[in-house]
Amino acid sequence: MQKVFSECYTLDQKCYKSYGLTEDILMEHAASGIANYIKEHFVKGSSVLIVAGAGNNGADGIVLARQLYGDYEVKLCMPFGTKSDMSTLQLSRATGLGMQPIDLLSLTDADVVVDALFGAGLNKALDDKTQHIIHQLNSFKGHKIACDIPTGVGVHGLMPVAFMADVTLTMGARVEALYIDENKDAVGQIHCIDLGISSLLYAGESQVYVLEESDMQLPSRTKQNSHKGTFGHAAVLCGEKEGAGIMSGMASVSFGAGLTTLVVHKNIIAPPYLMSSTVVPDNASALAIGMGLGGHFESEFLEKYVLQSHLPIVLDADCFLSAEILSMLSQKTRKIVITPHPKEFVSMWKILTREELTIREVQSKRFEMVRMFNARYPHVTIILKGANTLIMQEEHMYINPLGSSRLSKGGSGDVLSGLIVSLLAQGYTGIDAAIQASLALVSASHNYKGASYAMLPTDIIDEVGKLEKM
């Protein structure tokens, strides 16, 4: 996993004041990182179009143009001239080599298109001229690279359009704006460039991390002297829409729970490896509730088997419509994992605080919303689902950016809840269960070989069962 920060300005200032590294030095390294990426992927003589702004992000682009000039067919466009001292200095160095910027009317496609217009400090909507430039760049066929962050990508989403990068080469450290859901298609792949100093010294401490596939640790069975009780007993409450509960139960078994029981009102048709009971079994070690729940269980039943229970629990779906069930969030000694998507978060927040939010507000302020919840219920593990899933407990946040649109189908969340309850039943902490289940879900979706639109929840479960062999 890699550290993530709210902004990098403070980190840059530390380099200037504590390490004696100047702006000029950091720019040379930033541009070298982009140049090396281009040299690794494109042969000498390829055409490179660099559109640079008037500030220091533009200065990075000018340095890049100078570093590539001679080996590549470089076209540098500066539609707003220069304003910062560094951009003026860097332009003088570039022109000293004989390079001359082109004007806007000369903008044409290239093998590589680099956006160095505005950096991470942009905090206002793009003007008409900039929007026109961005639309033009997006229409080009070349490989699109964003310098630091795509122009138009902000801390609350797009402003209102953005450069659609194939890859974003961010400088020194990753920032939260790169992981806002609305920005996901604009940033493309994300790579971090070092600035001539170890990331340990540049970045320092953070309580936010982005997860990588290498962070996945499967519940592999290495202990030979074991039995089914060794690996826990998950109880999944099966509600009105029984298919949701069944899929959660199937996922629980596939991810290693020794036993999984569906808690039901009546006999249902389920796979033979799932047990069923009208009550929560005495030897259950974790619960999951909410998937297709509806009004299936009366208050007396919920009070006895859910609210008064000490068992670790996953709350999903219909739980976020129930003040009765949400009351258990105040149980500070209990392992609780909640898995709302943005609409469910809106419903839950209104019940908990009487404050009305919109889905748009939640999506544009995802980091803020998760932190607000954590401030009230720090002991609860929250998974705010989305294109970049956020997981948080006790002030530590983890971003899972690995999801795909294949998961945008009913039942994927039921599978996630089943994976989580399986790990809780096996003794995982709430935060570890959430992280590992989330990683397993996305990894399984990546391994599915069918069409992007065809994956079923049961396909995810099948792929989970093969992860250990990958």
C-alpha positions in Angstrom: 0.0 0.0 0.0 1.1 3.6 -0.7 0.6 6.7 1.4 -1.9 9.4 0.2 -2.1 13.0 1.3 -4.7 15.8 1.1 -2.1 18.0 -0.8 1.6 18.1 -1.6 2.3 21.8 -1.0 3.4 21.2 2.6 5.6 18.4 1.5 7.3 20.5 -1.1 7.9 23.3 1.5 9.6 20.8 3.7 12.0 20.0 0.9 12.9 23.7 0.5 13.3 24.5 4.2 14.6 21.3 5.7 16.6 19.7 2.8 17.8 22.7 0.9 16.2 21.4 -2.3 15.1 24.2 -4.5 12.0 24.5 -6.7 14.3 24.2 -9.7 15.8 20.9 -8.4 12.3 19.4 -7.8 11.2 20.5 -11.2 14.1 18.8 -12.9 13.3 15.5 -11.2 9.6 15.9 -11.9 10.2 16.4 -15.6 12.8 13.6 -15.7 10.2 11.2 -14.3 7.8 12.1 -17.2 10.6 12.0 -19.7 11.7 8.6 -18.6 8.1 7.3 -18.9 8.0 8.6 -22.5 11.4 7.1 -23.3 10.3 3.7 -22.0 7.2 3.7 -24.0 7.9 5.6 -27.2 10.9 5.4 -29.6 13.1 8.4 -30.4 11.7 10.6 -33.1 8.1 10.2 -31.8 6.0 13.4 -31.7 5.3 14.9 -28.3 2.8 17.7 -27.8 3.2 19.5 -24.5 0.5 22.1 -23.5 1.9 24.2 -20.6 0.1 26.6 -18.3 1.5 29.9 -17.0 2.4 28.7 -13.5 4.6 26.1 -12.0 2.7 23.1 -13.5 3.4 24.7 -16.8 7.0 25.1 -15.8 7.3 21.3 -15.3 6.0 20.9 -18.9 8.6 23.4 -20.2 11.4 21.5 -18.5 10.0 18.3 -20.0 10.1 19.9 -23.5 13.7 20.9 -23.0 14.7 17.5 -21.8 13.1 15.7 -24.8 14.1 18.3 -27.4 16.5 16.8 -30.0 15.6 13.2 -29.4 11.8 13.7 -30.0 9.7 15.9 -32.2 8.6 18.3 -29.5 5.9 20.8 -29.9 5.4 23.2 -26.9 2.2 25.2 -26.7 1.8 28.0 -24.0 -1.6 29.4 -24.6 -1.5 31.6 -21.5 2.2 32.7 -21.7 4.2 32.7 -18.4 3.3 34.2 -15.1 5.4 32.6 -12.4 9.1 33.3 -12.0 9.9 29.6 -12.6 7.9 29.3 -15.8 9.7 32.4 -17.1 13.1 31.0 -16.2 12.3 27.6 -17.7 11.1 29.1 -20.9 14.3 31.1 -21.3 16.3 27.9 -20.9 14.2 26.1 -23.5 14.3 28.9 -26.1 18.1 29.0 -25.5 18.3 25.6 -27.2 16.4 27.0 -30.2 12.9 25.8 -29.2 10.0 28.0 -30.1 6.5 27.6 -28.7 3.7 27.1 -31.2 0.4 29.0 -31.0 -3.1 27.5 -30.4 -4.0 27.5 -34.0 -1.1 25.1 -34.6 -2.3 22.5 -32.2 -2.3 19.1 -33.8 -2.3 15.5 -32.7 0.9 13.8 -31.7 2.1 10.3 -30.5 2.2 11.7 -27.0 -0.1 14.5 -25.6 1.0 16.0 -22.3 -1.3 18.2 -20.2 0.7 20.6 -18.0 -1.8 23.4 -17.9 -2.9 23.4 -14.3 -1.7 21.5 -11.3 -3.3 20.3 -8.0 -3.9 23.9 -6.7 -6.7 24.7 -9.2 -9.8 25.6 -7.1 -12.1 27.2 -9.6 -14.1 26.2 -12.7 -12.2 26.2 -15.9 -12.8 29.3 -18.1 -14.2 28.9 -21.7 -10.7 29.2 -23.3 -9.3 26.4 -21.1 -12.4 24.2 -21.7 -12.0 24.6 -25.5 -8.3 23.6 -25.2 -9.2 20.5 -23.1 -11.9 19.4 -25.5 -9.4 19.8 -28.4 -6.8 17.7 -26.6 -9.3 15.0 -25.7 -10.2 14.7 -29.3 -6.6 13.7 -30.2 -5.7 10.1 -30.6 -2.2 10.3 -29.0 -1.3 8.7 -25.7 -2.4 11.2 -23.1 -0.3 12.0 -20.0 -1.3 14.3 -17.2 1.5 16.1 -15.4 0.8 15.8 -11.7 -3.0 15.8 -12.1 -5.3 16.2 -15.1 -6.5 19.8 -15.7 -10.1 20.0 -14.6 -9.8 17.4 -11.8 -10.6 19.0 -8.5 -11.0 17.9 -4.9 -14.8 17.7 -5.4 -14.8 16.3 -8.9 -14.6 17.7 -12.4 -14.7 21.4 -13.1 -16.8 20.9 -15.3 -14.6 19.1 -17.8 -11.2 17.5 -17.5 -8.3 16.2 -19.6 -8.9 12.5 -20.0 -5.5 11.0 -19.3 -4.4 7.5 -20.1 -1.9 7.9 -17.3 -1.4 10.5 -14.5 2.2 11.0 -13.4 1.9 12.6 -10.0 4.8 14.3 -8.3 6.3 13.1 -5.0 3.2 11.6 -3.5 -0.4 10.7 -4.2 -3.2 13.1 -3.3 -6.8 12.4 -2.4 -8.3 14.2 -5.4 -6.9 11.4 -7.6 -9.3 9.0 -5.9 -12.6 10.9 -6.1 -15.0 8.6 -8.0 -16.0 11.3 -10.5 -12.3 11.8 -11.4 -11.6 8.1 -11.9 -12.0 8.0 -15.7 -10.0 11.3 -16.1 -6.9 10.2 -14.2 -6.4 6.8 -15.9 -3.5 4.8 -14.4 -1.7 6.6 -11.6 2.1 6.5 -11.2 4.1 8.4 -8.7 7.4 10.1 -9.6 10.1 10.7 -7.0 11.6 14.1 -6.8 15.2 13.2 -6.1 14.6 12.2 -2.5 13.4 9.0 -0.8 9.6 8.9 -0.5 10.1 8.2 3.2 11.8 11.6 3.6 9.6 13.4 1.2 6.2 12.1 2.3 6.5 11.6 6.0 3.5 10.2 8.0 0.0 9.7 6.7 -3.2 8.0 8.0 -4.5 7.4 4.4 -3.3 4.6 2.2 -4.1 3.4 -1.3 -4.3 -0.4 -1.5 -2.6 -2.5 -4.1 -3.2 -6.1 -5.3 -0.1 -7.1 -3.5 -1.7 -6.2 -0.2 -4.2 -9.1 -0.6 -3.7 -11.9 2.0 -6.0 -14.8 1.5 -7.3 -16.9 4.4 -5.1 -19.8 3.2 -5.2 -22.9 5.3 -1.7 -23.8 6.4 -2.6 -25.5 9.7 -3.2 -29.2 9.1 -4.5 -30.2 12.6 -7.9 -28.6 12.1 -11.6 -29.2 11.7 -14.6 -27.1 10.5 -14.9 -25.4 13.8 -11.3 -24.1 13.5 -12.5 -21.7 10.7 -15.6 -20.2 12.4 -19.3 -20.3 11.8 -20.9 -17.5 9.8 -24.7 -16.9 10.2 -26.4 -14.9 7.4 -29.9 -13.6 8.0 -31.9 -14.4 4.9 -34.7 -11.9 4.3 -37.6 -11.3 1.9 -35.3 -11.3 -1.1 -33.8 -14.6 -0.2 -31.4 -14.7 -3.2 -29.3 -12.0 -1.7 -28.8 -13.9 1.5 -28.1 -17.1 -0.4 -25.4 -15.4 -2.4 -23.8 -14.0 0.7 -23.8 -17.4 2.2 -22.2 -18.9 -0.9 -19.5 -16.3 -0.8 -18.9 -17.0 2.9 -18.3 -20.6 2.3 -16.0 -20.0 -0.7 -13.8 -17.6 1.4 -13.1 -20.2 4.0 -15.7 -20.1 6.8 -15.9 -23.6 8.3 -19.7 -23.5 8.5 -22.2 -21.1 7.1 -25.9 -21.0 8.2 -28.7 -19.2 6.6 -31.1 -17.9 9.2 -34.6 -18.2 7.7 -38.3 -18.1 8.5 -39.2 -21.0 6.2 -37.5 -23.6 4.1 -35.8 -22.3 1.0 -33.9 -23.8 -1.8 -30.2 -23.3 -1.3 -26.9 -25.1 -2.2 -26.5 -28.2 0.0 -23.4 -26.9 1.6 -25.4 -24.1 3.3 -27.2 -25.0 6.5 -30.4 -23.3 7.5 -32.0 -22.5 10.9 -34.8 -20.4 12.2 -32.6 -18.9 14.9 -28.9 -17.9 15.1 -27.0 -21.0 16.0 -25.4 -21.0 19.5 -21.9 -21.7 18.0 -22.1 -18.9 15.4 -19.0 -16.7 15.4 -20.1 -13.8 13.2 -23.4 -12.4 11.7 -24.4 -10.7 8.5 -27.7 -8.9 8.1 -29.4 -6.6 5.6 -29.0 -8.3 2.2 -32.5 -8.4 0.9 -33.8 -8.1 4.4 -37.0 -6.1 4.0 -39.3 -6.4 7.0 -38.7 -10.1 7.3 -37.7 -10.4 11.0 -39.8 -8.9 13.8 -38.3 -6.6 16.4 -38.4 -9.2 19.1 -36.3 -11.5 17.0 -33.8 -8.8 16.0 -33.5 -7.6 19.6 -32.7 -11.1 20.9 -30.4 -12.4 18.1 -28.9 -9.3 16.6 -29.0 -6.2 18.9 -28.2 -8.1 22.1 -25.6 -10.3 20.5 -21.9 -9.8 21.1 -20.9 -11.4 17.8 -19.0 -9.5 15.1 -21.5 -8.3 12.5 -21.8 -7.0 9.0 -24.5 -4.5 8.2 -25.6 -4.0 4.6 -28.4 -2.8 2.4 -31.8 -2.6 4.2 -30.0 -2.1 7.6 -29.5 1.5 6.5 -33.2 2.1 6.5 -33.7 0.8 10.0 -33.2 3.0 13.1 -33.5 -0.1 15.2 -30.6 -1.9 13.6 -28.5 1.2 13.3 -28.7 1.7 17.1 -26.1 -1.0 17.5 -23.5 1.3 16.1 -23.1 2.7 19.6 -21.9 -0.7 20.9 -18.2 0.2 21.3 -16.9 -3.2 22.2 -18.3 -5.0 19.2 -16.7 -5.6 15.8 -19.1 -3.9 13.4 -18.5 -3.5 9.7 -21.0 -1.5 7.6 -21.0 -1.5 3.8 -23.2 1.4 2.4 -23.2 2.7 -1.1 -23.7 6.4 -1.5 -27.6 6.3 -1.5 -27.5 4.1 1.6 -25.1 6.4 3.3 -27.6 9.3 2.7 -30.4 7.2 4.4 -28.2 6.1 7.3 -26.8 9.6 7.9 -30.4 11.1 8.1 -31.4 8.4 10.6 -28.3 9.0 12.7 -28.1 12.8 12.6 -31.3 14.1 11.1 -29.1 15.8 8.6 -30.2 15.5 5.0 -27.6 15.0 2.3 -27.8 14.3 -1.4 -26.1 11.6 -3.2 -24.2 14.3 -5.2 -22.9 15.7 -1.9 -21.7 12.4 -0.7 -20.0 11.6 -4.0 -18.2 15.0 -4.3 -17.1 14.9 -0.6 -16.5 11.1 -0.1 -13.4 11.5 2.0 -15.1 14.2 4.2 -18.2 12.0 4.6 -16.3 9.0 5.7 -14.3 11.1 8.2 -17.5 12.6 9.5 -18.8 9.1 10.2 -15.6 8.0 11.7 -15.6 11.0 14.1 -18.9 9.8 15.5 -18.2 6.0 15.4 -14.5 5.5 15.4 -14.8 1.8 16.5 -17.0 0.9 13.5 -15.4 -0.1 10.2 -17.1 1.7 7.3 -16.8 0.7 3.7 -18.2 3.4 1.4 -18.6 1.5 -1.8 -17.8 3.1 -5.2 -15.4 3.3 -8.1 -12.8 4.0 -5.4 -14.0 2.2 -2.3 -13.1 3.9 1.0 -12.5 1.9 4.2 -12.0 3.5 7.5 -11.7 2.8 11.2 -10.0 4.6 14.1 -8.8 7.5 11.9 -7.0 5.2 9.5 -8.4 5.2 5.9 -7.7 2.8 3.1 -8.6 3.4 -0.6 -9.3 0.5 -2.9 -9.0 1.9 -6.4 -9.0 -1.5 -8.1 -12.7 -2.0 -8.7 -14.2 -2.3 -12.2 -17.5 -1.6 -13.9 -18.0 -5.3 -14.1 -19.1 -5.1 -10.4 -21.8 -2.6 -11.2 -24.6 -5.2 -11.0 -27.0 -6.3 -8.3 -25.6 -8.9 -6.1 -22.0 -7.8 -6.0 -22.5 -6.1 -2.7 -24.2 -9.3 -1.3 -21.0 -11.2 -2.3 -18.8 -8.6 -0.5 -20.9 -8.9 2.7 -20.5 -12.7 2.5 -16.7 -12.4 2.1 -16.5 -10.0 5.1 -18.6 -12.2 7.4 -16.5 -15.2 6.5 -13.4 -13.5 7.6 -15.0 -12.1 10.8 -16.1 -15.7 11.6 -12.5 -16.8 11.1 -11.3 -14.2 13.7 -10.2 -11.3 11.6 -10.5 -7.7 13.0 -13.2 -5.5 11.4 -10.7 -3.4 9.4 -8.7 -6.4 8.2 -11.8 -8.3 7.1 -13.0 -5.2 5.2 -9.7 -4.7 3.4 -9.1 -8.3 2.5 -12.7 -8.9 1.4 -12.6 -5.8 -0.7 -9.4 -6.8 -2.4 -10.6 -10.3 -3.0 -13.8 -9.0 -4.6 -12.0 -6.8 -7.1 -9.3 -9.4 -7.9 -11.9 -12.0 -8.6 -13.7 -9.6 -10.9 -10.5 -8.9 -12.8 -9.9 -12.6 -13.3 -13.3 -13.2 -14.9 -12.8 -14.1 -18.5 -16.3 -13.4 -19.9 -17.6 -10.2 -21.4 -17.4 -7.0 -19.3 -21.1 -6.8 -19.1 -21.9 -10.5 -18.4 -20.3 -11.2 -15.0 -22.8 -12.6 -12.4 -22.4 -12.5 -8.7 -22.0 -16.3 -8.8 -19.1 -15.8 -11.2 -17.4 -13.6 -8.7 -17.8 -16.4 -6.1 -16.3 -18.9 -8.4 -13.3 -16.7 -9.1 -12.8 -16.1 -5.4 -12.3 -19.8 -5.0 -9.4 -19.7 -7.5 -7.5 -16.7 -6.1 -5.0 -18.8 -4.2 -3.8 -20.3 -7.5 -3.2 -17.0 -9.2 
